[in-house]
């Protein structure tokens, strides 16, 4: 069984939460891949450099200056810190962006009503399965940041949930795959900030209903869209929940079609 685990920025920013999360990731049996978001580091670095962070509808506008900051933060300090911490507990990780080994390509998002700048959208053949499998066969555990490339010399800021989903879909052709979206909550909640309201199981009809009723909003919508797409395209199981429960069958939301 191949595990693809995505951890969000809030976990990265919370040391008390991050360390046990990495230990639980390391404890997963079999091959595994970690995908991480950026946390607050890019905003902090932008502030230190006197740059203005522009967010529209919850999404970062990544202009030419901003992409430099994002790459420094995500592919640099954040990625290498995670790799070092995992190496310290015996997990033979290798820190990667999509440009390394030509592992993940994307297309720059076309301009419609909003120009998001250097933002990459993934497509069916984004993942270089051969090169990635070669790394894993010799014992490396890949740790991907949310940076891809377009094959034309440009680095692109890319949604980490989408990267995790596309990795799981691509590798499901050769492995039984489980995709884990880890966040600071037990799972998908019926009521915001009420942990006991988490759903043990959720299907596509539930998702549509809760979205229509505004019980699911913001980034969780995109996360669930990626999650259900993964299930529809061959991933064996998709979970959403707290990283403390990576190795347990309960205390998480299990998605189903």
KEKE-3310 file (N, C-alpha, C; in steps of 0.2 Angstrom, whole numbers, plus 5000, padded with zeros to 4 digits):
npx = (5004:5003:5006:5000:5003:4996:5001:4995:4997:4994:4998:5011:5015:5014:5023:5021:5012:5017:5029:5024:5016:5025:5031:5021:5019:5031:5030:5021:5018:5026:5029:5029:5024:5026:5017:5018:5010:5013:5012:5015:5027:5030:5022:5028:5041:5039:5034:5046:5054:5048:5037:5021:5008:4996:4980:4966:4950:4954:4965:4982:4990:5003:5015:5030:5040:5034:5034:5047:5049:5040:5046:5058:5054:5045:5051:5063:5067:5056:5053:5066:5068:5058:5063:5075:5070:5063:5073:5080:5073:5075:5069:5071:5072:5069:5070:5060:5055:5043:5051:5063:5071:5062:5049:5036:5026:5017:5004:5004:4992:4978:4974:4959:4946:4954:4971:4981:4995:5011:5006:5002:4993:4988:4989:4983:4995:5004:5013:5028:5030:5039:5052:5049:5045:5058:5066:5059:5061:5074:5074:5071:5061:5050:5048:5037:5036:5025:5028:5029:5035:5035:5041:5047:5056:5050:5046:5032:5019:5009:4994:4994:4985:4980:4992:4995:4983:4985:4997:4993:4983:4990:5000:4991:4990:5000:5001:4992:4983:4982:4976:4979:4973:4979:4974:4971:4960:4948:4942:4930:4919:4902:4898:4906:4921:4917:4922:4916:4907:4911:4912:4911:4910:4908:4900:4899:4886:4883:4893:4889:4877:4881:4889:4880:4872:4881:4888:4900:4914:4926:4943:4941:4932:4939:4948:4940:4935:4946:4949:4938:4939:4951:4946:4937:4945:4953:4960:4962:4958:4953:4956:4952:4958:4964:4982:4987:4980:4984:4988:4977:4961:4950:4942:4943:4938:4931:4931:4919:4912)
npy = (4994:5011:5026:5043:5058:5073:5088:5103:5121:5126:5115:5114:5127:5125:5119:5110:5102:5098:5089:5076:5073:5071:5060:5051:5050:5044:5032:5025:5010:5003:5011:5029:5046:5063:5078:5095:5111:5129:5136:5150:5156:5162:5174:5180:5182:5190:5201:5205:5209:5220:5218:5218:5207:5200:5194:5187:5182:5172:5166:5167:5180:5178:5186:5191:5195:5189:5175:5172:5174:5165:5153:5153:5151:5140:5129:5130:5135:5129:5116:5110:5110:5101:5090:5088:5086:5074:5066:5065:5057:5045:5043:5041:5054:5064:5080:5089:5099:5101:5104:5097:5083:5084:5081:5085:5093:5108:5119:5136:5146:5151:5168:5175:5182:5186:5189:5177:5176:5168:5155:5137:5125:5108:5094:5080:5072:5077:5071:5064:5048:5038:5043:5047:5034:5028:5034:5031:5017:5015:5018:5031:5043:5054:5071:5083:5100:5114:5118:5119:5116:5123:5117:5127:5134:5141:5143:5138:5142:5131:5123:5113:5103:5099:5094:5083:5075:5072:5065:5054:5049:5046:5037:5027:5018:5009:5005:5001:5013:5025:5041:5054:5068:5079:5089:5101:5097:5084:5079:5081:5093:5095:5106:5121:5122:5113:5099:5087:5086:5080:5070:5053:5046:5051:5055:5059:5065:5070:5080:5089:5093:5099:5109:5117:5121:5129:5124:5119:5127:5139:5135:5121:5117:5116:5106:5095:5093:5090:5078:5069:5068:5061:5049:5045:5043:5031:5030:5021:5024:5038:5049:5061:5071:5072:5072:5064:5053:5045:5032:5025:5017:5024:5040:5050:5057:5047:5046:5042:5036)
npz = (5000:4995:5003:5002:5009:5014:5022:5030:5030:5043:5052:5049:5055:5068:5080:5091:5086:5073:5075:5081:5070:5060:5065:5065:5051:5047:5053:5045:5036:5022:5005:5004:5002:5006:5005:5006:5012:5013:5025:5036:5032:5019:5019:5030:5026:5015:5021:5028:5018:5013:5005:4997:5001:4990:4991:4983:4984:4993:4987:4983:4974:4962:4957:4948:4957:4969:4966:4967:4981:4986:4981:4988:5001:5001:4994:4999:5014:5022:5016:5017:5031:5035:5029:5036:5049:5047:5043:5055:5063:5057:5044:5027:5019:5004:4998:4987:4973:4960:4949:4950:4944:4934:4939:4941:4931:4926:4919:4916:4924:4914:4910:4915:4922:4932:4934:4940:4940:4942:4943:4944:4935:4936:4925:4915:4912:4921:4931:4932:4931:4930:4933:4947:4952:4951:4960:4972:4972:4976:4989:4994:5002:4995:4998:4994:4990:4986:4973:4956:4938:4921:4911:4903:4909:4919:4936:4946:4957:4965:4969:4984:4988:4976:4970:4979:4976:4962:4962:4969:4960:4948:4953:4957:4946:4947:4960:4975:4982:4996:5000:5011:5018:5029:5043:5056:5062:5067:5056:5042:5047:5053:5059:5061:5070:5080:5086:5089:5079:5068:5053:5050:5039:5021:5007:4989:4987:4999:5000:4990:4995:5008:5004:4997:5007:5014:5024:5022:5017:5008:5008:5011:5002:4989:4993:4995:4983:4975:4982:4980:4966:4965:4971:4961:4950:4953:4965:4980:4993:5002:5015:5027:5040:5057:5059:5070:5069:5058:5058:5062:5061:5064:5070:5059:5043:5031:5014:5001:4986)
capx = (5000:5007:5002:5002:5000:4997:5000:4993:5001:4993:5002:5018:5017:5013:5028:5018:5008:5021:5033:5020:5013:5030:5033:5016:5020:5037:5027:5016:5021:5027:5031:5025:5026:5023:5016:5016:5009:5018:5012:5015:5033:5030:5020:5033:5047:5037:5034:5053:5057:5044:5033:5014:5005:4989:4976:4960:4946:4957:4971:4988:4992:5010:5019:5037:5043:5031:5036:5054:5049:5037:5051:5063:5051:5042:5056:5069:5067:5050:5055:5072:5067:5054:5067:5080:5067:5062:5080:5082:5070:5076:5065:5076:5068:5073:5066:5059:5050:5041:5056:5068:5070:5056:5044:5029:5025:5010:5003:5003:4985:4977:4971:4952:4944:4959:4978:4985:5002:5015:5002:5002:4987:4991:4985:4983:5002:5009:5017:5033:5029:5045:5057:5047:5046:5065:5068:5056:5063:5080:5073:5070:5054:5049:5044:5036:5033:5020:5031:5030:5038:5031:5046:5050:5061:5047:5043:5025:5015:5003:4990:4997:4980:4980:4998:4994:4978:4987:5002:4989:4980:4995:5003:4986:4990:5005:5000:4986:4985:4978:4977:4977:4973:4979:4973:4971:4954:4947:4939:4926:4914:4896:4897:4913:4924:4914:4926:4912:4902:4915:4908:4915:4910:4905:4900:4898:4880:4884:4897:4885:4872:4884:4891:4874:4870:4886:4892:4907:4916:4933:4948:4939:4928:4944:4951:4936:4935:4952:4949:4933:4942:4956:4942:4934:4950:4956:4963:4958:4955:4954:4954:4953:4958:4970:4988:4988:4976:4986:4989:4971:4955:4944:4944:4944:4932:4933:4927:4917:4908)
capy = (5000:5017:5032:5050:5062:5080:5092:5110:5126:5126:5110:5116:5132:5123:5114:5104:5097:5095:5084:5070:5072:5068:5053:5046:5049:5039:5025:5022:5005:5003:5017:5034:5052:5069:5084:5100:5118:5133:5140:5158:5158:5166:5180:5183:5184:5195:5207:5207:5212:5226:5217:5217:5201:5201:5189:5188:5176:5167:5164:5172:5183:5177:5190:5189:5195:5185:5169:5171:5173:5158:5147:5153:5149:5133:5124:5131:5134:5125:5110:5107:5109:5095:5084:5087:5083:5067:5062:5065:5051:5039:5043:5043:5058:5069:5086:5090:5103:5098:5105:5092:5077:5085:5076:5088:5099:5111:5124:5142:5147:5157:5174:5176:5188:5188:5186:5175:5176:5162:5149:5132:5120:5102:5091:5072:5069:5081:5068:5059:5042:5034:5046:5046:5027:5026:5037:5027:5010:5015:5019:5038:5045:5060:5077:5088:5107:5116:5122:5115:5120:5122:5115:5132:5138:5145:5139:5140:5141:5126:5120:5107:5098:5096:5090:5076:5071:5070:5060:5048:5046:5044:5031:5021:5014:5004:5004:5002:5020:5029:5048:5057:5075:5080:5096:5102:5095:5077:5078:5086:5095:5097:5113:5124:5122:5108:5093:5081:5085:5077:5065:5047:5045:5057:5054:5065:5068:5074:5085:5094:5095:5103:5115:5121:5124:5133:5120:5118:5134:5141:5130:5114:5115:5114:5100:5090:5092:5086:5071:5065:5067:5055:5042:5044:5041:5025:5030:5016:5027:5045:5051:5068:5071:5074:5068:5060:5047:5042:5025:5022:5017:5029:5047:5053:5056:5042:5048:5037:5039)
capz = (5000:4995:5006:5000:5014:5013:5028:5028:5033:5051:5055:5049:5059:5075:5082:5095:5081:5068:5077:5081:5064:5056:5068:5063:5044:5047:5056:5040:5033:5015:5002:5006:5000:5009:5001:5011:5010:5014:5031:5036:5030:5013:5021:5035:5022:5011:5025:5030:5012:5012:4999:4999:4999:4987:4991:4980:4985:4996:4983:4982:4967:4962:4952:4947:4963:4974:4965:4970:4988:4987:4980:4993:5007:5001:4992:5003:5022:5024:5013:5020:5038:5036:5027:5041:5055:5046:5043:5062:5066:5053:5038:5022:5014:4999:4997:4980:4970:4954:4944:4952:4940:4930:4942:4941:4927:4926:4914:4919:4923:4909:4912:4914:4925:4937:4932:4946:4939:4941:4946:4939:4935:4934:4919:4916:4912:4925:4935:4929:4935:4929:4937:4954:4955:4952:4967:4978:4972:4979:4996:4996:5003:4993:5001:4989:4991:4982:4967:4950:4933:4915:4906:4899:4913:4924:4942:4947:4963:4963:4975:4987:4988:4969:4969:4982:4973:4956:4963:4971:4954:4944:4956:4957:4940:4948:4967:4979:4985:5001:5000:5017:5019:5036:5045:5063:5065:5067:5049:5040:5052:5051:5062:5061:5076:5084:5084:5090:5074:5062:5049:5050:5031:5017:4999:4984:4988:5006:4999:4987:5000:5013:5000:4995:5014:5016:5029:5019:5013:5008:5006:5011:4995:4985:4996:4994:4975:4974:4986:4976:4960:4966:4971:4954:4945:4954:4971:4983:4999:5004:5022:5029:5047:5061:5058:5075:5068:5052:5058:5065:5057:5067:5071:5053:5038:5025:5008:4997:4980)
cpx = (5004:5003:5005:4999:5002:4996:4999:4998:5000:4997:5009:5020:5016:5018:5026:5014:5012:5025:5030:5017:5019:5032:5027:5017:5026:5034:5023:5020:5021:5029:5026:5028:5022:5023:5015:5014:5014:5018:5013:5022:5034:5028:5025:5039:5045:5037:5041:5056:5053:5039:5026:5011:4998:4986:4969:4956:4950:4964:4976:4989:5000:5013:5026:5041:5041:5034:5043:5054:5046:5042:5056:5060:5049:5047:5062:5068:5062:5052:5061:5072:5063:5058:5072:5076:5065:5068:5082:5079:5070:5072:5070:5073:5072:5068:5066:5054:5048:5047:5062:5067:5064:5050:5037:5029:5018:5010:5001:4995:4983:4973:4963:4950:4949:4966:4981:4992:5005:5011:5001:4996:4990:4986:4986:4990:5007:5014:5022:5034:5036:5050:5055:5048:5053:5068:5066:5059:5070:5080:5072:5062:5053:5045:5043:5033:5028:5022:5032:5034:5034:5035:5049:5054:5057:5045:5036:5022:5009:5000:4992:4992:4980:4986:4997:4989:4981:4993:4998:4986:4985:4998:4998:4986:4995:5004:4993:4987:4980:4981:4975:4978:4973:4978:4972:4965:4953:4945:4935:4920:4908:4895:4905:4915:4921:4917:4921:4907:4905:4911:4913:4915:4906:4906:4899:4892:4880:4888:4893:4880:4875:4886:4886:4872:4875:4889:4899:4909:4924:4937:4946:4935:4933:4947:4947:4935:4940:4952:4944:4935:4947:4952:4940:4939:4955:4960:4959:4955:4957:4952:4956:4953:4964:4976:4989:4985:4978:4986:4983:4965:4949:4947:4946:4938:4935:4928:4925:4912:4900)
cpy = (5006:5023:5039:5054:5069:5084:5099:5114:5127:5121:5112:5122:5131:5117:5108:5100:5094:5089:5077:5068:5069:5061:5048:5045:5043:5032:5021:5016:5005:5010:5023:5041:5058:5075:5090:5107:5122:5136:5147:5160:5163:5173:5184:5186:5190:5202:5210:5211:5218:5225:5216:5211:5202:5195:5190:5181:5170:5164:5169:5174:5182:5180:5188:5190:5190:5178:5167:5170:5167:5152:5147:5150:5142:5128:5125:5130:5129:5117:5106:5106:5103:5089:5083:5084:5076:5063:5061:5059:5045:5038:5046:5048:5062:5074:5088:5096:5099:5099:5099:5086:5078:5080:5078:5094:5102:5117:5131:5144:5153:5162:5175:5182:5191:5185:5184:5175:5170:5157:5144:5127:5114:5099:5083:5069:5073:5077:5063:5053:5038:5036:5045:5039:5025:5028:5033:5020:5010:5017:5026:5039:5052:5065:5082:5095:5109:5120:5117:5119:5118:5119:5120:5137:5142:5140:5142:5138:5137:5123:5114:5101:5095:5092:5083:5072:5068:5065:5054:5045:5043:5037:5025:5017:5008:5002:5004:5008:5022:5036:5051:5064:5077:5088:5095:5100:5087:5075:5083:5087:5097:5105:5115:5124:5118:5102:5087:5081:5082:5071:5059:5045:5050:5054:5060:5069:5073:5080:5091:5097:5100:5109:5120:5124:5128:5130:5119:5124:5134:5135:5123:5112:5112:5107:5094:5088:5088:5079:5067:5064:5061:5049:5040:5041:5035:5025:5025:5019:5034:5047:5058:5068:5073:5070:5063:5053:5043:5035:5021:5022:5021:5036:5051:5053:5052:5044:5042:5040:5037)
cpz = (5000:4998:5004:5005:5013:5020:5026:5032:5041:5055:5055:5054:5067:5077:5086:5091:5076:5070:5077:5074:5059:5058:5065:5055:5043:5049:5051:5037:5025:5012:5004:5003:5004:5005:5006:5008:5013:5021:5030:5034:5024:5015:5025:5031:5017:5015:5027:5024:5010:5006:5001:4996:4996:4987:4988:4980:4988:4993:4982:4975:4967:4956:4952:4953:4968:4972:4968:4978:4990:4986:4986:5000:5007:4999:4996:5010:5024:5022:5017:5027:5039:5034:5033:5047:5054:5046:5051:5065:5062:5046:5032:5017:5009:4997:4990:4979:4963:4948:4944:4948:4936:4932:4941:4936:4927:4920:4918:4918:4918:4912:4910:4917:4930:4934:4939:4946:4938:4945:4941:4940:4932:4928:4920:4916:4916:4928:4931:4933:4935:4934:4945:4956:4955:4958:4973:4978:4976:4986:4998:4997:5001:4997:4997:4992:4986:4976:4962:4944:4926:4909:4901:4903:4918:4930:4943:4953:4962:4970:4978:4987:4981:4968:4972:4978:4966:4957:4965:4964:4950:4946:4957:4952:4942:4956:4970:4983:4990:5001:5007:5017:5026:5038:5053:5066:5064:5060:5047:5045:5050:5054:5063:5069:5082:5083:5084:5084:5068:5059:5049:5042:5028:5010:4995:4985:4994:5004:4995:4991:5005:5010:4999:5001:5017:5023:5028:5015:5012:5005:5006:5005:4990:4987:4994:4987:4973:4976:4982:4969:4960:4967:4964:4949:4948:4961:4976:4989:5000:5010:5023:5037:5050:5060:5064:5074:5061:5052:5061:5060:5058:5067:5065:5048:5033:5020:5004:4992:4981)
residu = (UNK:UNK:UNK:UNK:UNK:UNK:UNK:UNK:UNK:UNK:UNK:UNK:UNK:UNK:UNK:UNK:UNK:UNK:UNK:UNK:UNK:UNK:UNK:UNK:UNK:UNK:UNK:UNK:UNK:UNK:UNK:UNK:UNK:UNK:UNK:UNK:UNK:UNK:UNK:UNK:UNK:UNK:UNK:UNK:UNK:UNK:UNK:UNK:UNK:UNK:UNK:UNK:UNK:UNK:UNK:UNK:UNK:UNK:UNK:UNK:UNK:UNK:UNK:UNK:UNK:UNK:UNK:UNK:UNK:UNK:UNK:UNK:UNK:UNK:UNK:UNK:UNK:UNK:UNK:UNK:UNK:UNK:UNK:UNK:UNK:UNK:UNK:UNK:UNK:UNK:UNK:UNK:UNK:UNK:UNK:UNK:UNK:UNK:UNK:UNK:UNK:UNK:UNK:UNK:UNK:UNK:UNK:UNK:UNK:UNK:UNK:UNK:UNK:UNK:UNK:UNK:UNK:UNK:UNK:UNK:UNK:UNK:UNK:UNK:UNK:UNK:UNK:UNK:UNK:UNK:UNK:UNK:UNK:UNK:UNK:UNK:UNK:UNK:UNK:UNK:UNK:UNK:UNK:UNK:UNK:UNK:UNK:UNK:UNK:UNK:UNK:UNK:UNK:UNK:UNK:UNK:UNK:UNK:UNK:UNK:UNK:UNK:UNK:UNK:UNK:UNK:UNK:UNK:UNK:UNK:UNK:UNK:UNK:UNK:UNK:UNK:UNK:UNK:UNK:UNK:UNK:UNK:UNK:UNK:UNK:UNK:UNK:UNK:UNK:UNK:UNK:UNK:UNK:UNK:UNK:UNK:UNK:UNK:UNK:UNK:UNK:UNK:UNK:UNK:UNK:UNK:UNK:UNK:UNK:UNK:UNK:UNK:UNK:UNK:UNK:UNK:UNK:UNK:UNK:UNK:UNK:UNK:UNK:UNK:UNK:UNK:UNK:UNK:UNK:UNK:UNK:UNK:UNK:UNK:UNK:UNK:UNK:UNK:UNK:UNK:UNK:UNK:UNK:UNK:UNK:UNK:UNK:UNK:UNK:UNK:UNK:UNK:UNK:UNK:UNK:UNK:UNK)
# end
